[in-house]
Amino acid sequence: MVSSLAVVLASAGAGVGAWALARGGGHELPEISVYSHGELVRVKPYRYCNPLNLNDCDPGTELGELPVDHRNPVQLSVPSAIGKAPWWLTLAYEDGEQSLQVMTGDRLAVTVPTVDPQHGRLFGMAVELPTLVVVDGEEMPASHAEWSVRTVWEQRQPKAAD
């Protein structure tokens, strides 16, 4: 428990730094990048809050959308403002399952297959920065920033009749 608490606290500290930097001086909020089969999309935060006050948030933007197919994986990259702290990657699949992968600091990129053998097609993903909150006297991690991407599946053209 102590190590996970330290990870969340380190993330909150990095999140506060990134939040303060972005809020002051007119800097843009950090963006993530997603790429698949020749298409690059930059995504602004869906939600971006002060890690010390989750009610103090910048207005959200729309979800990012990335065209995908069965053959090419998604290459996700985050800037160092996100990557230097622990961050979460949540993957959503067509069977309704969600898979949470905890990434550690210094990880700036990850490759995600568009089809999982057990869960089917990838429907979307979210990069989240955790912070520590107290709920009913218990400490637990919660997301203070989120970048969300919905996958748009390539429509297969029907084969012409011979």
N, C-alpha and C positions, 0 to 999 in steps of 0.2 A: 504494500500500500504506500509506503514511503517513497519508493521510486516513481510510482505513477503520479503521486502528489507533486513530486519535484518536477516531473515532465510537464504537468499542467501548469504549475506555477511559472516555470521557465517560458512556456508558451504564452501565458498571460502577460509576462513582462515584455516579451518580444512583440506581442500584439499591441500593448499600450504604446510602445515605441513607434511601431508602424502607424498606429492610429493617430498619434500626436503629430508625427511627421506629415501625414496626409492631410490632417485638418489645418495645420498651420502653413502659411506661406503659399496657399493656393495649389499645392501639389495634387496631382491626380491620385485617386485610389489605385492600389495595385491591381493589375489584370493578370489573368492566367491565359495560357494559349493552349488550344487543342488543334490537332492536325490529324487528318486521315485522308488517304488516297487523293493527294493533291490539293486539299482544301484546308486552309489555315483560318481559324477564328480566334479572335481575342475577346475575352469575356470580362466585363466589369463585375464588381460584386453585386450579387442579388440582395445581400443584406450585409451591412457593415456598421457595427456598434462599438461604443466605447467598452472595452473589456471590464472596466470597473463599474459601469452603469449600463446594463443591457437595455435600458429604456432610452438611451441617448444614441440614436442611430441616424446615419445618413439615409436619405431616401433610396429605396431599392431600385434596381433596374429590371428589365425583363430577363428571362432565362436566355442563355446562349443556345444556339442551335448548330449542330454539326452534321453534315451529310455523311453517312457511313454505309458500308456494305459488308458482306460476309468475309471477304478476303483480306481486308486491310485493318490492322489494329488502330486504336486511337493512341496518339502520342500526346501526353499531357505534360506541360511544363509550367512551373511556378517561378515567380521572381524571388530573389534572395530575401526580400521583405517577408515573404511567406515561408520559404524553404529553410531559413535559419532557425525557425522554431518548429516544434512538433506540429504536424497538421494531419487531419483525417481525410481520407478519401472514401466516400460512400458510393457504391455502385448499385444501380437498380436494374433488375432484369424483368423480362416479359412474364415470368411465372409469379411475379409479385415479391420475390425474395430481394432482400437488400443485404449487401455484403460490406461490412465496415473494415477497412484496412487502415491501421495506424501507421503513419509514416513518421520518420524521425527527422530531426534537424539535418541540414546539409543535403537533403534529397531534393533535387530541383526538377526531376523528371521521372515519369513512370510510363510504361507501355501497357495498355489495357486491351485485351482481345475483345472484339465486338460480339463474339458468341462464346458462351460458357457451356460446356457439355452437360451440366446438370440443370442450369437455370435458363438456358435459351439466349435470346438476343438481348444485348445491352440497350436499355431504354434511356439511361441517363446516368450522370455522375455529379457529385458535389464535392468540392474542396472546402474544408471547414477549419477554422482556427478555434481551438478550445480555450475556455477560461474556467476558473473554478467558481462555482456558486454554492450557496447554502440553501437547501430546501428541507424544511421541517427538521432543522438542526443537523442535517447530514450534508457533508461536502460532496459535490459531484461535478463532473465536467459538463459544460454546456458550450454551444457554439456562439461566438460573438461576431463571426464574419463567415460568409458563405458565397461561393461562386458556383453557380449551377449551370449544367449543360444538358440539353435534351438531344438525343440522337434522332436524326431523321433518316429513316431507312430508304435506300435507293429502290425505286419501283422497278421490278423486273419486267422487261418488255416481253409480251407473249411471242412465242415462236410462230413464224408464218407457216400456214398449212402448205404442205407440199402438193 
